Amino acid sequence: MHRNPVVRGLAASPEDWRWSSYRSYAYGEAGLVRINDWTWWEEKIRRSAG
């Protein structure tokens, strides 16, 4: 991953890094980093169309 916190010595494992997308990819959990979350755009499109 970009700027890997484990390689940089900031965390022992990816799941320990609060801002990591690891848990989203590995377990499908929602976290601080949104992965492929289009809900914001969908809502914006609905509002502008309506």
Secondary structure in CASP SS format (residue, H / E / C, confidence):
PFRMAT SS
TARGET T0000
AUTHOR 0000-0000-0000
METHOD secondary structure of the structure
MODEL  1
M C 1.00
H C 1.00
R C 1.00
N C 1.00
P C 1.00
V C 1.00
V C 1.00
R C 1.00
G C 1.00
L C 1.00
A C 1.00
A C 1.00
S C 1.00
P H 1.00
E H 1.00
D H 1.00
W C 1.00
R C 1.00
W C 1.00
S C 1.00
S C 1.00
Y H 1.00
R H 1.00
S H 1.00
Y H 1.00
A H 1.00
Y H 1.00
G C 1.00
E C 1.00
A C 1.00
G C 1.00
L C 1.00
V C 1.00
R C 1.00
I C 1.00
N C 1.00
D C 1.00
W C 1.00
T H 1.00
W H 1.00
W H 1.00
E H 1.00
E H 1.00
K H 1.00
I H 1.00
R H 1.00
R H 1.00
S H 1.00
A H 1.00
G C 1.00
END
